[in-house]
Amino acid sequence: MASRAVTLSARLRDALVGLSNLHDKNIYHTDIKPSNIMMDTFKKSDGTIGLRNVQIIDLEEAARGAQHIPADIFSFGIVAIYVWLDRMIFYSDEANKAEDPSDIILRRHVSYFLNGIDDFHGFIEYHRGENDPLVNRFGGRLMSFSTEDKREPWTAWQPVDPQFTDLICRMTYLDPRRRITAREALQHPWFKE
């Protein structure tokens, strides 16, 4: 990996270690986003800027309970895409101007991250059936795609490192039970490169 890539992957790894430590205590953060990952900068001997002491901050809303840990993992995957590809996933001018941005965000969620029909069936089962309001909203977004208006899986956006793609796919399944844990993610080959 090039120097910038090594720095980015190391910072993501360091932040994931912090998240993993929280999860080991059955604490979920609830608000994983770039502005809640802080680090110190320092000047290296060669004049470049280095980063250290990566921390996850803003724990005021953190809570106990393993049931929401997969939501943190999904959010971390979204942050990793933003950091690695410099691309916002859910928010845009269109979403920010919409009267109800949740429909645009949910449609992108389905478009970018649905990983096959088994993933959607698992999502339905996890939410206790098709009568769940969230399942109905996601199903409606899924049905809004057509041959003229196709889904755009994030993996098709641009050439992306296959190991990074695999890591993020494992973090962003719609079915939370299929998502890897933070500890498992730290063992992923992408962090070993």
C-alpha positions, -999 to 999 in steps of 0.1 A, spaced: 0 0 0 11 35 -7 20 58 23 -14 75 24 -32 42 22 -11 28 50 -19 58 72 -57 56 65 -59 18 71 -38 22 103 -62 49 116 -92 29 107 -77 -1 125 -69 20 156 -105 33 157 -118 -2 153 -97 -14 182 -114 13 204 -148 2 192 -139 -34 198 -129 -26 234 -163 -10 239 -181 -40 224 -161 -64 246 -178 -47 275 -212 -49 258 -212 -12 253 -224 1 219 -216 36 208 -248 45 189 -232 74 169 -202 62 149 -193 89 124 -161 106 113 -164 135 137 -165 111 166 -131 97 158 -103 120 171 -65 118 169 -35 138 177 -13 152 149 25 156 151 53 166 128 75 138 118 113 142 114 109 142 76 85 172 79 53 153 71 23 152 95 18 120 115 -13 108 134 -15 90 167 -37 84 198 -68 76 178 -99 76 200 -136 72 197 -153 101 214 -188 113 223 -199 85 245 -228 104 261 -253 83 242 -234 50 245 -255 22 260 -251 -14 273 -265 -44 254 -252 -66 227 -283 -63 206 -272 -30 190 -235 -38 185 -242 -48 148 -255 -12 142 -221 1 153 -204 -23 129 -226 -11 100 -219 25 108 -181 18 110 -183 3 76 -199 35 63 -172 56 80 -145 34 64 -160 39 29 -160 77 35 -124 76 48 -111 53 21 -130 65 -10 -138 100 2 -174 95 -6 -205 103 15 -230 75 14 -264 86 27 -263 124 28 -263 146 -2 -278 179 -14 -308 160 -26 -313 143 8 -307 175 27 -333 194 7 -359 167 8 -390 171 30 -384 136 43 -348 126 37 -354 92 53 -369 78 20 -338 88 0 -315 74 27 -334 41 29 -334 38 -9 -296 43 -9 -293 18 19 -310 -9 -2 -294 2 -34 -258 2 -21 -258 -26 6 -284 -53 -1 -263 -84 -5 -287 -108 -22 -322 -121 -15 -310 -142 15 -297 -110 31 -331 -94 27 -349 -125 40 -326 -125 70 -334 -88 76 -371 -97 75 -366 -125 100 -345 -104 123 -373 -78 125 -399 -105 132 -417 -106 98 -431 -86 70 -455 -67 92 -427 -47 108 -429 -10 97 -391 -9 90 -393 -40 69 -423 -25 50 -403 7 43 -372 -12 31 -394 -35 10 -410 -5 -6 -376 9 -14 -365 -24 -29 -396 -25 -51 -389 10 -64 -360 -3 -85 -366 -14 -121 -347 -23 -152 -345 14 -160 -337 25 -125 -313 -2 -112 -297 -6 -79 -261 7 -76 -241 -16 -52 -213 4 -37 -188 -23 -49 -195 -12 -85 -187 25 -80 -150 24 -90 -122 -1 -88 -118 -9 -51 -93 -32 -34 -110 -66 -32 -99 -71 4 -115 -37 14 -146 -47 -5 -149 -80 13 -144 -63 47 -170 -37 41 -195 -62 27 -191 -82 59 -198 -51 80 -228 -39 61 -252 -68 56 -288 -58 60 -293 -88 83 -274 -77 115 -268 -113 125 -245 -118 94 -222 -88 102 -188 -95 115 -178 -83 150 -152 -56 155 -127 -83 168 -133 -103 137 -129 -73 115 -95 -66 131 -84 -101 119 -94 -94 83 -67 -96 57 -72 -60 47 -58 -48 80 -28 -72 76 -17 -58 42 
